[in-house]
Amino acid sequence: MELYDLAFGARVKHPTLGIGVIYDIDVRTVYVFFKEHGEEAISRSFEGLQVIGPGPEIPGAELDIDSVKDALRDVLEEMQQPQRPVEMARKFYGGSLELKPKDTSLKSKEVPIDDFFHKIVMIRDRFRVLEQKINAHPALSEPEKVELQQYITRCYGSLTTFNILFEDKEDQFVGQKGE
């Protein structure tokens, strides 16, 4: 079976499974839905599968630079979303952060540690988005991008104090490494 013979929606005939429709394709496998046998994964190297009807023709959209830029922005926005939940260290669950003024006549402020942790994670995630926007910015030169990246790295370094709040080390802030 040739690569160009296959398309989504194409009708195929299998010697034992009958007639089906291709619903997915990857490098090694064709995924076909057969009315009586359901979903089946069939190796591309299988010689017995015959294409008996082409898939629907899907008109190709013109590709312009603005469409590409919009798609890239969408991807970058999706990337700013955490891939997995960021967990606070267990020892701080249900705890609070107390801010005491030096002047004892003034009232202290108590903040739930969960709220404070959420704000720290938001700062971290926004720095990551800022890094992506800097790297993708068309008007910045490479030296300008490097300079701005160094400022962000220093900000991360300033925030390493809060690493104690993170359950997983990989979620923590990392500043500039020593020479």
Protein Blocks (a to p, Z undefined) as FASTA:
>chain_A
ZZklpcehiacddfklopaddfbdcfkbccdddfklopadddfklmkbccfbdcdddddd
dddfklmmmmmmmmmmmmmpcfbdcdddfklgoiacddddfblmbccddddfklmmmmmm
mmmmmmmmmmmmmmmpmkbcfklmmmmmmmmmmmmmmmmmmmmmpmblklpccddddZZ
